[in-house]
Amino acid sequence: MGEENTVYIGKKATMNYVLAVVSQINAGCDNICIKARGRAISRAVDVAEIVRHRFVQGLDYKDVKIATESLPGQDGGSANVSSIEIYMAK
Amino acid sequence: MGEENTVYIGKKATMNYVLAVVSQINAGCDNICIKARGRAISRAVDVAEIVRHRFVQGLDYKDVKIATESLPGQDGGSANVSSIEIYMAK
């Protein structure tokens, strides 16, 4: 199908997200984007590596983007948080 | 000088590493590599973004590499841990 699908990484266990990515690929997606912010960035990298090494052969990194997002803070100001986007494709 | 210098990110406060990277650049390094493993990956991304946005103008990402390293575990086996290498250059 070649459609691009995004999996957002949050605070759940790593394997939940691994399953989500593998499901997308098995459903016919050739392109996957894994996104995360702040502390979840480490988990996003874990998810990508586990999918690649244990579940899906021939999946490669196309691009890894790093950026900063400005989120509205509780006190009316804004907080900057780092983000990562990992693009993978067969 | 054009020499490549590596800053390893550990468990210290983020600004310690930001200072280390900025010092390298001010000492004449055009290429910087920021490396981290496991939980420190999020901090590595923070360091790169803070240096870029607040301290050094014109610094761009050249490459971001993700991999898995196998470390010897305490029980004699080995543990896999994700790693990141962020290459930046002026």
Backbone of each chain as nested JSON, in Angstrom:
{
  "chains": [
    {"id": "A", "residues": [
      {"number": 1, "name": "MET", "atoms": {"N": [0.826, -1.205, 0.0], "CA": [0.0, 0.0, 0.0], "C": [0.863, 1.259, 0.0]}},
      {"number": 2, "name": "GLY", "atoms": {"N": [2.03, 1.193, 0.669], "CA": [2.957, 2.318, 0.629], "C": [2.522, 3.521, 1.439]}},
      {"number": 3, "name": "GLU", "atoms": {"N": [1.494, 3.359, 2.245], "CA": [1.022, 4.477, 3.038], "C": [1.909, 4.657, 4.271]}},
      {"number": 4, "name": "GLU", "atoms": {"N": [2.103, 5.904, 4.701], "CA": [2.956, 6.122, 5.863], "C": [2.137, 6.171, 7.147]}},
      {"number": 5, "name": "ASN", "atoms": {"N": [2.569, 5.413, 8.121], "CA": [1.848, 5.357, 9.38], "C": [2.736, 5.731, 10.541]}},
      {"number": 6, "name": "THR", "atoms": {"N": [2.146, 6.453, 11.462], "CA": [2.9, 6.969, 12.594], "C": [2.5, 6.278, 13.893]}},
      {"number": 7, "name": "VAL", "atoms": {"N": [3.501, 5.895, 14.666], "CA": [3.256, 5.334, 15.996], "C": [3.87, 6.299, 17.014]}},
      {"number": 8, "name": "TYR", "atoms": {"N": [3.03, 6.802, 17.924], "CA": [3.507, 7.725, 18.963], "C": [3.903, 6.937, 20.203]}},
      {"number": 9, "name": "ILE", "atoms": {"N": [5.097, 7.191, 20.696], "CA": [5.6, 6.48, 21.862], "C": [5.29, 7.27, 23.132]}},
      {"number": 10, "name": "GLY", "atoms": {"N": [4.655, 6.616, 24.084], "CA": [4.325, 7.268, 25.351], "C": [4.938, 6.529, 26.522]}},
      {"number": 11, "name": "LYS", "atoms": {"N": [4.151, 6.363, 27.582], "CA": [4.698, 5.818, 28.828], "C": [4.401, 4.34, 29.053]}},
      {"number": 12, "name": "LYS", "atoms": {"N": [3.76, 3.702, 28.09], "CA": [3.48, 2.27, 28.259], "C": [4.766, 1.447, 28.12]}},
      {"number": 13, "name": "ALA", "atoms": {"N": [4.638, 0.146, 28.343], "CA": [5.793, -0.737, 28.199], "C": [6.251, -0.77, 26.737]}},
      {"number": 14, "name": "THR", "atoms": {"N": [7.558, -0.906, 26.561], "CA": [8.161, -0.883, 25.222], "C": [7.5, -1.863, 24.261]}},
      {"number": 15, "name": "MET", "atoms": {"N": [7.209, -3.074, 24.748], "CA": [6.692, -4.104, 23.844], "C": [5.303, -3.767, 23.286]}},
      {"number": 16, "name": "ASN", "atoms": {"N": [4.525, -2.951, 24.005], "CA": [3.242, -2.489, 23.456], "C": [3.447, -1.77, 22.124]}},
      {"number": 17, "name": "TYR", "atoms": {"N": [4.462, -0.917, 22.099], "CA": [4.717, -0.123, 20.901], "C": [5.362, -0.971, 19.805]}},
      {"number": 18, "name": "VAL", "atoms": {"N": [6.201, -1.927, 20.221], "CA": [6.802, -2.848, 19.249], "C": [5.678, -3.593, 18.522]}},
      {"number": 19, "name": "LEU", "atoms": {"N": [4.7, -4.063, 19.287], "CA": [3.561, -4.773, 18.712], "C": [2.787, -3.879, 17.747]}},
      {"number": 20, "name": "ALA", "atoms": {"N": [2.6, -2.613, 18.13], "CA": [1.873, -1.664, 17.28], "C": [2.582, -1.48, 15.934]}},
      {"number": 21, "name": "VAL", "atoms": {"N": [3.913, -1.351, 15.993], "CA": [4.68, -1.152, 14.752], "C": [4.629, -2.408, 13.88]}},
      {"number": 22, "name": "VAL", "atoms": {"N": [4.836, -3.562, 14.505], "CA": [4.842, -4.823, 13.755], "C": [3.463, -5.06, 13.114]}},
      {"number": 23, "name": "SER", "atoms": {"N": [2.399, -4.707, 13.835], "CA": [1.043, -4.87, 13.302], "C": [0.834, -4.021, 12.055]}},
      {"number": 24, "name": "GLN", "atoms": {"N": [1.307, -2.785, 12.109], "CA": [1.187, -1.888, 10.959], "C": [1.888, -2.482, 9.745]}},
      {"number": 25, "name": "ILE", "atoms": {"N": [3.081, -3.003, 9.979], "CA": [3.86, -3.553, 8.863], "C": [3.179, -4.787, 8.296]}},
      {"number": 26, "name": "ASN", "atoms": {"N": [2.684, -5.643, 9.194], "CA": [1.993, -6.857, 8.727], "C": [0.688, -6.527, 8.01]}},
      {"number": 27, "name": "ALA", "atoms": {"N": [0.127, -5.345, 8.299], "CA": [-1.105, -4.915, 7.623], "C": [-0.804, -4.323, 6.253]}},
      {"number": 28, "name": "GLY", "atoms": {"N": [0.481, -4.258, 5.882], "CA": [0.841, -3.836, 4.528], "C": [1.539, -2.494, 4.416]}},
      {"number": 29, "name": "CYS", "atoms": {"N": [1.854, -1.861, 5.556], "CA": [2.549, -0.568, 5.497], "C": [4.041, -0.77, 5.214]}},
      {"number": 30, "name": "ASP", "atoms": {"N": [4.551, -0.073, 4.219], "CA": [5.974, -0.168, 3.904], "C": [6.778, 0.91, 4.625]}},
      {"number": 31, "name": "ASN", "atoms": {"N": [6.085, 1.972, 5.026], "CA": [6.76, 3.087, 5.704], "C": [6.166, 3.3, 7.084]}},
      {"number": 32, "name": "ILE", "atoms": {"N": [7.04, 3.406, 8.049], "CA": [6.603, 3.611, 9.421], "C": [7.366, 4.801, 9.995]}},
      {"number": 33, "name": "CYS", "atoms": {"N": [6.654, 5.651, 10.727], "CA": [7.313, 6.74, 11.442], "C": [7.043, 6.571, 12.933]}},
      {"number": 34, "name": "ILE", "atoms": {"N": [8.115, 6.546, 13.717], "CA": [7.993, 6.437, 15.172], "C": [8.324, 7.808, 15.763]}},
      {"number": 35, "name": "LYS", "atoms": {"N": [7.385, 8.366, 16.537], "CA": [7.595, 9.696, 17.117], "C": [7.566, 9.648, 18.635]}},
      {"number": 36, "name": "ALA", "atoms": {"N": [8.398, 10.479, 19.239], "CA": [8.406, 10.552, 20.697], "C": [8.919, 11.916, 21.145]}},
      {"number": 37, "name": "ARG", "atoms": {"N": [8.579, 12.258, 22.389], "CA": [9.045, 13.516, 22.983], "C": [9.645, 13.254, 24.354]}},
      {"number": 38, "name": "GLY", "atoms": {"N": [10.583, 14.107, 24.736], "CA": [11.131, 14.074, 26.098], "C": [11.713, 12.724, 26.492]}},
      {"number": 39, "name": "ARG", "atoms": {"N": [11.345, 12.275, 27.689], "CA": [11.88, 11.017, 28.227], "C": [11.551, 9.795, 27.368]}},
      {"number": 40, "name": "ALA", "atoms": {"N": [10.506, 9.878, 26.568], "CA": [10.102, 8.725, 25.756], "C": [11.015, 8.501, 24.553]}},
      {"number": 41, "name": "ILE", "atoms": {"N": [11.941, 9.442, 24.319], "CA": [12.846, 9.312, 23.169], "C": [13.681, 8.03, 23.262]}},
      {"number": 42, "name": "SER", "atoms": {"N": [14.182, 7.735, 24.457], "CA": [14.972, 6.504, 24.635], "C": [14.14, 5.279, 24.269]}},
      {"number": 43, "name": "ARG", "atoms": {"N": [12.885, 5.292, 24.697], "CA": [12.006, 4.157, 24.413], "C": [11.73, 4.028, 22.91]}},
      {"number": 44, "name": "ALA", "atoms": {"N": [11.616, 5.158, 22.221], "CA": [11.38, 5.134, 20.774], "C": [12.536, 4.441, 20.05]}},
      {"number": 45, "name": "VAL", "atoms": {"N": [13.767, 4.741, 20.497], "CA": [14.946, 4.11, 19.901], "C": [14.946, 2.608, 20.2]}},
      {"number": 46, "name": "ASP", "atoms": {"N": [14.569, 2.24, 21.426], "CA": [14.459, 0.818, 21.781], "C": [13.449, 0.109, 20.87]}},
      {"number": 47, "name": "VAL", "atoms": {"N": [12.282, 0.73, 20.689], "CA": [11.228, 0.139, 19.862], "C": [11.736, -0.112, 18.441]}},
      {"number": 48, "name": "ALA", "atoms": {"N": [12.368, 0.908, 17.859], "CA": [12.868, 0.787, 16.487], "C": [13.886, -0.348, 16.368]}},
      {"number": 49, "name": "GLU", "atoms": {"N": [14.802, -0.428, 17.333], "CA": [15.847, -1.455, 17.271], "C": [15.28, -2.863, 17.49]}},
      {"number": 50, "name": "ILE", "atoms": {"N": [14.322, -2.991, 18.396], "CA": [13.732, -4.312, 18.655], "C": [12.954, -4.799, 17.431]}},
      {"number": 51, "name": "VAL", "atoms": {"N": [12.189, -3.904, 16.812], "CA": [11.431, -4.284, 15.614], "C": [12.392, -4.759, 14.52]}},
      {"number": 52, "name": "ARG", "atoms": {"N": [13.444, -3.993, 14.33], "CA": [14.401, -4.284, 13.266], "C": [15.157, -5.593, 13.488]}},
      {"number": 53, "name": "HIS", "atoms": {"N": [15.582, -5.815, 14.731], "CA": [16.436, -6.981, 14.992], "C": [15.66, -8.26, 15.246]}},
      {"number": 54, "name": "ARG", "atoms": {"N": [14.472, -8.136, 15.847], "CA": [13.782, -9.345, 16.255], "C": [12.574, -9.704, 15.414]}},
      {"number": 55, "name": "PHE", "atoms": {"N": [11.928, -8.722, 14.788], "CA": [10.642, -9.019, 14.166], "C": [10.568, -8.86, 12.654]}},
      {"number": 56, "name": "VAL", "atoms": {"N": [11.155, -7.801, 12.126], "CA": [10.986, -7.53, 10.694], "C": [12.335, -7.478, 9.974]}},
      {"number": 57, "name": "GLN", "atoms": {"N": [12.579, -8.443, 9.12], "CA": [13.807, -8.457, 8.343], "C": [13.727, -7.405, 7.233]}},
      {"number": 58, "name": "GLY", "atoms": {"N": [14.847, -6.813, 6.92], "CA": [14.918, -5.901, 5.776], "C": [14.336, -4.523, 6.016]}},
      {"number": 59, "name": "LEU", "atoms": {"N": [14.086, -4.198, 7.277], "CA": [13.586, -2.855, 7.596], "C": [14.793, -1.954, 7.878]}},
      {"number": 60, "name": "ASP", "atoms": {"N": [14.856, -0.827, 7.17], "CA": [16.007, 0.064, 7.358], "C": [15.581, 1.461, 7.774]}},
      {"number": 61, "name": "TYR", "atoms": {"N": [16.515, 2.175, 8.388], "CA": [16.245, 3.562, 8.729], "C": [16.349, 4.407, 7.477]}},
      {"number": 62, "name": "LYS", "atoms": {"N": [15.328, 5.215, 7.223], "CA": [15.406, 6.148, 6.105], "C": [15.893, 7.501, 6.582]}},
      {"number": 63, "name": "ASP", "atoms": {"N": [15.44, 7.883, 7.765], "CA": [15.826, 9.19, 8.291], "C": [15.539, 9.237, 9.8]}},
      {"number": 64, "name": "VAL", "atoms": {"N": [16.362, 9.995, 10.494], "CA": [16.102, 10.238, 11.914], "C": [16.156, 11.749, 12.108]}},
      {"number": 65, "name": "LYS", "atoms": {"N": [15.04, 12.342, 12.535], "CA": [14.984, 13.794, 12.713], "C": [14.861, 14.163, 14.181]}},
      {"number": 66, "name": "ILE", "atoms": {"N": [15.616, 15.162, 14.552], "CA": [15.594, 15.663, 15.917], "C": [15.121, 17.107, 15.874]}},
      {"number": 67, "name": "ALA", "atoms": {"N": [14.257, 17.476, 16.821], "CA": [13.754, 18.849, 16.836], "C": [13.337, 19.247, 18.245]}},
      {"number": 68, "name": "THR", "atoms": {"N": [12.895, 20.491, 18.377], "CA": [12.379, 20.972, 19.653], "C": [10.946, 21.429, 19.456]}},
      {"number": 69, "name": "GLU", "atoms": {"N": [10.064, 20.993, 20.344], "CA": [8.674, 21.441, 20.275], "C": [8.379, 22.315, 21.479]}},
      {"number": 70, "name": "SER", "atoms": {"N": [7.568, 23.337, 21.254], "CA": [7.203, 24.247, 22.325], "C": [5.795, 23.9, 22.795]}},
      {"number": 71, "name": "LEU", "atoms": {"N": [5.708, 23.441, 24.037], "CA": [4.409, 23.05, 24.581], "C": [3.919, 24.1, 25.572]}},
      {"number": 72, "name": "PRO", "atoms": {"N": [2.606, 24.373, 25.599], "CA": [2.08, 25.306, 26.595], "C": [2.259, 24.741, 28.003]}},
      {"number": 73, "name": "GLY", "atoms": {"N": [2.865, 25.521, 28.885], "CA": [3.094, 25.067, 30.26], "C": [1.9, 25.355, 31.149]}},
      {"number": 74, "name": "GLN", "atoms": {"N": [1.937, 24.831, 32.363], "CA": [0.813, 24.989, 33.278], "C": [0.657, 26.416, 33.785]}},
      {"number": 75, "name": "ASP", "atoms": {"N": [1.773, 27.16, 33.802], "CA": [1.719, 28.522, 34.33], "C": [1.434, 29.562, 33.246]}},
      {"number": 76, "name": "GLY", "atoms": {"N": [0.976, 29.112, 32.082], "CA": [0.656, 30.038, 31.008], "C": [1.829, 30.303, 30.087]}},
      {"number": 77, "name": "GLY", "atoms": {"N": [3.043, 29.94, 30.498], "CA": [4.214, 30.1, 29.637], "C": [4.331, 28.904, 28.712]}},
      {"number": 78, "name": "SER", "atoms": {"N": [5.53, 28.673, 28.187], "CA": [5.703, 27.497, 27.345], "C": [6.976, 26.757, 27.74]}},
      {"number": 79, "name": "ALA", "atoms": {"N": [6.955, 25.457, 27.539], "CA": [8.112, 24.635, 27.867], "C": [8.648, 24.011, 26.59]}},
      {"number": 80, "name": "ASN", "atoms": {"N": [9.948, 24.046, 26.414], "CA": [10.546, 23.409, 25.245], "C": [10.863, 21.95, 25.558]}},
      {"number": 81, "name": "VAL", "atoms": {"N": [10.526, 21.082, 24.625], "CA": [10.817, 19.672, 24.817], "C": [11.387, 19.095, 23.514]}},
      {"number": 82, "name": "SER", "atoms": {"N": [12.402, 18.269, 23.646], "CA": [13.016, 17.663, 22.456], "C": [12.112, 16.577, 21.894]}},
      {"number": 83, "name": "SER", "atoms": {"N": [12.214, 16.376, 20.586], "CA": [11.42, 15.316, 19.961], "C": [12.259, 14.564, 18.939]}},
      {"number": 84, "name": "ILE", "atoms": {"N": [11.836, 13.353, 18.638], "CA": [12.531, 12.56, 17.625], "C": [11.508, 11.947, 16.682]}},
      {"number": 85, "name": "GLU", "atoms": {"N": [11.872, 11.851, 15.414], "CA": [11.048, 11.159, 14.427], "C": [11.942, 10.152, 13.719]}},
      {"number": 86, "name": "ILE", "atoms": {"N": [11.595, 8.884, 13.849], "CA": [12.397, 7.825, 13.229], "C": [11.613, 7.253, 12.06]}},
      {"number": 87, "name": "TYR", "atoms": {"N": [12.116, 7.433, 10.86], "CA": [11.448, 6.927, 9.659], "C": [12.081, 5.608, 9.241]}},
      {"number": 88, "name": "MET", "atoms": {"N": [11.252, 4.588, 9.113], "CA": [11.74, 3.269, 8.719], "C": [10.975, 2.794, 7.491]}},
      {"number": 89, "name": "ALA", "atoms": {"N": [11.66, 2.049, 6.619], "CA": [10.995, 1.533, 5.419], "C": [11.609, 0.216, 5.001]}},
      {"number": 90, "name": "LYS", "atoms": {"N": [10.791, -0.596, 4.344], "CA": [11.268, -1.872, 3.798], "C": [11.989, -1.649, 2.492]}}
    ]},
    {"id": "B", "residues": [
      {"number": 1, "name": "MET", "atoms": {"N": [40.23, 23.546, 12.56], "CA": [41.017, 22.321, 12.691], "C": [40.323, 21.133, 12.018]}},
      {"number": 2, "name": "GLY", "atoms": {"N": [39.008, 21.111, 12.083], "CA": [38.254, 20.076, 11.392], "C": [38.338, 18.704, 12.028]}},
      {"number": 3, "name": "GLU", "atoms": {"N": [38.892, 18.64, 13.234], "CA": [39.008, 17.362, 13.895], "C": [37.662, 16.959, 14.503]}},
      {"number": 4, "name": "GLU", "atoms": {"N": [37.391, 15.663, 14.535], "CA": [36.114, 15.233, 15.093], "C": [36.259, 14.875, 16.566]}},
      {"number": 5, "name": "ASN", "atoms": {"N": [35.374, 15.415, 17.367], "CA": [35.431, 15.167, 18.798], "C": [34.131, 14.601, 19.31]}},
      {"number": 6, "name": "THR", "atoms": {"N": [34.266, 13.676, 20.212], "CA": [33.108, 12.975, 20.723], "C": [32.832, 13.353, 22.176]}},
      {"number": 7, "name": "VAL", "atoms": {"N": [31.57, 13.608, 22.474], "CA": [31.148, 13.851, 23.851], "C": [30.189, 12.726, 24.235]}},
      {"number": 8, "name": "TYR", "atoms": {"N": [30.54, 11.989, 25.285], "CA": [29.691, 10.901, 25.764], "C": [28.731, 11.421, 26.823]}},
      {"number": 9, "name": "ILE", "atoms": {"N": [27.453, 11.129, 26.656], "CA": [26.44, 11.61, 27.588], "C": [26.176, 10.544, 28.648]}},
      {"number": 10, "name": "GLY", "atoms": {"N": [26.276, 10.952, 29.909], "CA": [26.022, 10.03, 31.019], "C": [24.904, 10.534, 31.898]}},
      {"number": 11, "name": "LYS", "atoms": {"N": [25.103, 10.423, 33.207], "CA": [24.014, 10.725, 34.144], "C": [24.102, 12.103, 34.793]}},
      {"number": 12, "name": "LYS", "atoms": {"N": [25.078, 12.901, 34.394], "CA": [25.167, 14.243, 34.975], "C": [24.048, 15.14, 34.439]}},
      {"number": 13, "name": "ALA", "atoms": {"N": [23.985, 16.353, 34.967], "CA": [22.978, 17.308, 34.502], "C": [23.244, 17.666, 33.039]}},
      {"number": 14, "name": "THR", "atoms": {"N": [22.161, 17.903, 32.322], "CA": [22.24, 18.188, 30.882], "C": [23.214, 19.325, 30.56]}},
      {"number": 15, "name": "MET", "atoms": {"N": [23.186, 20.392, 31.374], "CA": [24.011, 21.563, 31.053], "C": [25.517, 21.281, 31.138]}},
      {"number": 16, "name": "ASN", "atoms": {"N": [25.913, 20.293, 31.931], "CA": [27.325, 19.891, 31.954], "C": [27.784, 19.479, 30.554]}},
      {"number": 17, "name": "TYR", "atoms": {"N": [26.953, 18.712, 29.891], "CA": [27.311, 18.207, 28.559], "C": [27.199, 19.3, 27.503]}},
      {"number": 18, "name": "VAL", "atoms": {"N": [26.212, 20.183, 27.686], "CA": [26.084, 21.318, 26.768], "C": [27.371, 22.131, 26.809]}},
      {"number": 19, "name": "LEU", "atoms": {"N": [27.855, 22.384, 28.02], "CA": [29.089, 23.151, 28.199], "C": [30.271, 22.427, 27.537]}},
      {"number": 20, "name": "ALA", "atoms": {"N": [30.329, 21.119, 27.68], "CA": [31.414, 20.337, 27.073], "C": [31.409, 20.473, 25.553]}},
      {"number": 21, "name": "VAL", "atoms": {"N": [30.216, 20.399, 24.958], "CA": [30.111, 20.509, 23.491], "C": [30.486, 21.917, 23.03]}},
      {"number": 22, "name": "VAL", "atoms": {"N": [29.952, 22.932, 23.732], "CA": [30.235, 24.319, 23.352], "C": [31.732, 24.612, 23.484]}},
      {"number": 23, "name": "SER", "atoms": {"N": [32.373, 24.066, 24.517], "CA": [33.815, 24.264, 24.712], "C": [34.612, 23.693, 23.553]}},
      {"number": 24, "name": "GLN", "atoms": {"N": [34.229, 22.489, 23.125], "CA": [34.909, 21.845, 21.986], "C": [34.812, 22.729, 20.742]}},
      {"number": 25, "name": "ILE", "atoms": {"N": [33.611, 23.25, 20.503], "CA": [33.397, 24.066, 19.304], "C": [34.2, 25.359, 19.395]}},
      {"number": 26, "name": "ASN", "atoms": {"N": [34.19, 25.982, 20.587], "CA": [34.944, 27.221, 20.761], "C": [36.45, 26.984, 20.669]}},
      {"number": 27, "name": "ALA", "atoms": {"N": [36.885, 25.747, 20.936], "CA": [38.311, 25.408, 20.824], "C": [38.699, 25.141, 19.369]}},
      {"number": 28, "name": "GLY", "atoms": {"N": [37.731, 25.219, 18.458], "CA": [38.052, 25.111, 17.038], "C": [37.563, 23.855, 16.35]}},
      {"number": 29, "name": "CYS", "atoms": {"N": [36.796, 23.021, 17.029], "CA": [36.281, 21.812, 16.381], "C": [35.078, 22.152, 15.496]}},
      {"number": 30, "name": "ASP", "atoms": {"N": [35.109, 21.709, 14.259], "CA": [33.983, 21.941, 13.359], "C": [33.003, 20.779, 13.391]}},
      {"number": 31, "name": "ASN", "atoms": {"N": [33.499, 19.617, 13.834], "CA": [32.654, 18.43, 13.858], "C": [32.56, 17.883, 15.271]}},
      {"number": 32, "name": "ILE", "atoms": {"N": [31.33, 17.629, 15.677], "CA": [31.105, 17.111, 17.02], "C": [30.225, 15.867, 16.906]}},
      {"number": 33, "name": "CYS", "atoms": {"N": [30.565, 14.843, 17.691], "CA": [29.717, 13.666, 17.763], "C": [29.258, 13.498, 19.213]}},
      {"number": 34, "name": "ILE", "atoms": {"N": [27.953, 13.411, 19.397], "CA": [27.388, 13.198, 20.729], "C": [26.892, 11.755, 20.796]}},
      {"number": 35, "name": "LYS", "atoms": {"N": [27.401, 11.003, 21.771], "CA": [27.025, 9.592, 21.881], "C": [26.35, 9.309, 23.216]}},
      {"number": 36, "name": "ALA", "atoms": {"N": [25.381, 8.401, 23.19], "CA": [24.699, 8.019, 24.422], "C": [24.108, 6.63, 24.283]}},
      {"number": 37, "name": "ARG", "atoms": {"N": [23.864, 6.015, 25.439], "CA": [23.248, 4.689, 25.473], "C": [22.066, 4.684, 26.44]}},
      {"number": 38, "name": "GLY", "atoms": {"N": [21.113, 3.809, 26.165], "CA": [19.995, 3.585, 27.097], "C": [19.232, 4.848, 27.447]}},
      {"number": 39, "name": "ARG", "atoms": {"N": [18.981, 5.014, 28.743], "CA": [18.179, 6.148, 29.23], "C": [18.789, 7.506, 28.893]}},
      {"number": 40, "name": "ALA", "atoms": {"N": [20.101, 7.543, 28.671], "CA": [20.774, 8.821, 28.402], "C": [20.505, 9.343, 26.993]}},
      {"number": 41, "name": "ILE", "atoms": {"N": [19.846, 8.528, 26.157], "CA": [19.558, 8.943, 24.78], "C": [18.709, 10.213, 24.75]}},
      {"number": 42, "name": "SER", "atoms": {"N": [17.695, 10.27, 25.608], "CA": [16.849, 11.476, 25.667], "C": [17.687, 12.707, 25.992]}},
      {"number": 43, "name": "ARG", "atoms": {"N": [18.609, 12.538, 26.939], "CA": [19.457, 13.662, 27.341], "C": [20.372, 14.099, 26.195]}},
      {"number": 44, "name": "ALA", "atoms": {"N": [20.862, 13.134, 25.419], "CA": [21.737, 13.454, 24.276], "C": [21.0, 14.342, 23.271]}},
      {"number": 45, "name": "VAL", "atoms": {"N": [19.733, 14.017, 23.041], "CA": [18.924, 14.817, 22.116], "C": [18.711, 16.219, 22.691]}},
      {"number": 46, "name": "ASP", "atoms": {"N": [18.46, 16.3, 23.997], "CA": [18.316, 17.608, 24.651], "C": [19.594, 18.435, 24.476]}},
      {"number": 47, "name": "VAL", "atoms": {"N": [20.746, 17.803, 24.727], "CA": [22.034, 18.506, 24.623], "C": [22.213, 19.076, 23.217]}},
      {"number": 48, "name": "ALA", "atoms": {"N": [21.968, 18.247, 22.212], "CA": [22.145, 18.679, 20.822], "C": [21.239, 19.868, 20.492]}},
      {"number": 49, "name": "GLU", "atoms": {"N": [19.989, 19.781, 20.928], "CA": [19.035, 20.853, 20.612], "C": [19.363, 22.151, 21.355]}},
      {"number": 50, "name": "ILE", "atoms": {"N": [19.789, 22.031, 22.606], "CA": [20.125, 23.239, 23.389], "C": [21.351, 23.933, 22.79]}},
      {"number": 51, "name": "VAL", "atoms": {"N": [22.366, 23.146, 22.409], "CA": [23.564, 23.732, 21.801], "C": [23.184, 24.472, 20.522]}},
      {"number": 52, "name": "ARG", "atoms": {"N": [22.38, 23.828, 19.712], "CA": [22.004, 24.383, 18.424], "C": [21.163, 25.662, 18.554]}},
      {"number": 53, "name": "HIS", "atoms": {"N": [20.204, 25.641, 19.47], "CA": [19.267, 26.762, 19.553], "C": [19.767, 27.916, 20.407]}},
      {"number": 54, "name": "ARG", "atoms": {"N": [20.562, 27.609, 21.435], "CA": [20.927, 28.673, 22.37], "C": [22.37, 29.132, 22.288]}},
      {"number": 55, "name": "PHE", "atoms": {"N": [23.263, 28.257, 21.82], "CA": [24.679, 28.618, 21.935], "C": [25.447, 28.775, 20.623]}},
      {"number": 56, "name": "VAL", "atoms": {"N": [25.234, 27.889, 19.681], "CA": [26.052, 27.923, 18.463], "C": [25.184, 28.088, 17.221]}},
      {"number": 57, "name": "GLN", "atoms": {"N": [25.316, 29.245, 16.586], "CA": [24.576, 29.486, 15.355], "C": [25.203, 28.699, 14.206]}},
      {"number": 58, "name": "GLY", "atoms": {"N": [24.384, 28.244, 13.3], "CA": [24.885, 27.611, 12.087], "C": [25.371, 26.186, 12.263]}},
      {"number": 59, "name": "LEU", "atoms": {"N": [25.043, 25.576, 13.39], "CA": [25.409, 24.176, 13.607], "C": [24.261, 23.298, 13.107]}},
      {"number": 60, "name": "ASP", "atoms": {"N": [24.576, 22.357, 12.242], "CA": [23.518, 21.508, 11.671], "C": [23.789, 20.031, 11.926]}},
      {"number": 61, "name": "TYR", "atoms": {"N": [22.721, 19.246, 11.873], "CA": [22.869, 17.796, 11.99], "C": [23.402, 17.253, 10.682]}},
      {"number": 62, "name": "LYS", "atoms": {"N": [24.457, 16.464, 10.756], "CA": [24.948, 15.8, 9.558], "C": [24.384, 14.394, 9.463]}},
      {"number": 63, "name": "ASP", "atoms": {"N": [24.259, 13.746, 10.61], "CA": [23.745, 12.379, 10.613], "C": [23.312, 11.995, 12.029]}},
      {"number": 64, "name": "VAL", "atoms": {"N": [22.303, 11.156, 12.099], "CA": [21.891, 10.594, 13.385], "C": [21.825, 9.084, 13.205]}},
      {"number": 65, "name": "LYS", "atoms": {"N": [22.653, 8.362, 13.962], "CA": [22.698, 6.909, 13.821], "C": [22.152, 6.225, 15.065]}},
      {"number": 66, "name": "ILE", "atoms": {"N": [21.365, 5.199, 14.832], "CA": [20.784, 4.419, 15.918], "C": [21.299, 2.995, 15.8]}},
      {"number": 67, "name": "ALA", "atoms": {"N": [21.651, 2.392, 16.919], "CA": [22.158, 1.023, 16.875], "C": [21.9, 0.317, 18.199]}},
      {"number": 68, "name": "THR", "atoms": {"N": [22.299, -0.948, 18.252], "CA": [22.199, -1.721, 19.486], "C": [23.589, -2.192, 19.881]}},
      {"number": 69, "name": "GLU", "atoms": {"N": [23.938, -1.995, 21.149], "CA": [25.229, -2.484, 21.624], "C": [24.992, -3.61, 22.621]}},
      {"number": 70, "name": "SER", "atoms": {"N": [25.874, -4.586, 22.572], "CA": [25.757, -5.722, 23.478], "C": [26.767, -5.565, 24.608]}},
      {"number": 71, "name": "LEU", "atoms": {"N": [26.244, -5.377, 25.804], "CA": [27.128, -5.178, 26.96], "C": [27.169, -6.438, 27.806]}},
      {"number": 72, "name": "PRO", "atoms": {"N": [28.336, -6.771, 28.379], "CA": [28.409, -7.923, 29.274], "C": [27.576, -7.664, 30.529]}},
      {"number": 73, "name": "GLY", "atoms": {"N": [26.668, -8.585, 30.852], "CA": [25.817, -8.418, 32.023], "C": [26.482, -8.959, 33.274]}},
      {"number": 74, "name": "GLN", "atoms": {"N": [25.869, -8.693, 34.419], "CA": [26.459, -9.1, 35.692], "C": [26.434, -10.613, 35.893]}},
      {"number": 75, "name": "ASP", "atoms": {"N": [25.486, -11.287, 35.255], "CA": [25.355, -12.732, 35.444], "C": [26.168, -13.524, 34.414]}},
      {"number": 76, "name": "GLY", "atoms": {"N": [27.063, -12.861, 33.719], "CA": [27.894, -13.546, 32.74], "C": [27.301, -13.551, 31.343]}},
      {"number": 77, "name": "GLY", "atoms": {"N": [26.016, -13.23, 31.236], "CA": [25.384, -13.146, 29.918], "C": [25.635, -11.777, 29.305]}},
      {"number": 78, "name": "SER", "atoms": {"N": [24.812, -11.376, 28.356], "CA": [24.969, -10.043, 27.792], "C": [23.617, -9.35, 27.704]}},
      {"number": 79, "name": "ALA", "atoms": {"N": [23.644, -8.029, 27.823], "CA": [22.417, -7.243, 27.747], "C": [22.499, -6.336, 26.525]}},
      {"number": 80, "name": "ASN", "atoms": {"N": [21.418, -6.276, 25.777], "CA": [21.39, -5.37, 24.638], "C": [20.887, -4.007, 25.074]}},
      {"number": 81, "name": "VAL", "atoms": {"N": [21.57, -2.975, 24.611], "CA": [21.15, -1.623, 24.951], "C": [21.213, -0.766, 23.677]}},
      {"number": 82, "name": "SER", "atoms": {"N": [20.2, 0.082, 23.503], "CA": [20.165, 0.956, 22.323], "C": [21.173, 2.087, 22.481]}},
      {"number": 83, "name": "SER", "atoms": {"N": [21.678, 2.568, 21.352], "CA": [22.61, 3.69, 21.396], "C": [22.296, 4.685, 20.283]}},
      {"number": 84, "name": "ILE", "atoms": {"N": [22.748, 5.907, 20.475], "CA": [22.554, 6.936, 19.452], "C": [23.868, 7.677, 19.242]}},
      {"number": 85, "name": "GLU", "atoms": {"N": [24.115, 8.061, 17.996], "CA": [25.269, 8.912, 17.673], "C": [24.737, 10.086, 16.871]}},
      {"number": 86, "name": "ILE", "atoms": {"N": [24.927, 11.272, 17.415], "CA": [24.441, 12.484, 16.746], "C": [25.641, 13.257, 16.219]}},
      {"number": 87, "name": "TYR", "atoms": {"N": [25.757, 13.359, 14.904], "CA": [26.881, 14.073, 14.285], "C": [26.442, 15.481, 13.911]}},
      {"number": 88, "name": "MET", "atoms": {"N": [27.182, 16.448, 14.399], "CA": [26.865, 17.841, 14.108], "C": [28.077, 18.538, 13.51]}},
      {"number": 89, "name": "ALA", "atoms": {"N": [27.823, 19.494, 12.607], "CA": [28.932, 20.222, 11.993], "C": [28.508, 21.629, 11.634]}},
      {"number": 90, "name": "LYS", "atoms": {"N": [29.504, 22.509, 11.597], "CA": [29.245, 23.902, 11.198], "C": [29.198, 24.005, 9.684]}}
    ]}
  ]
}
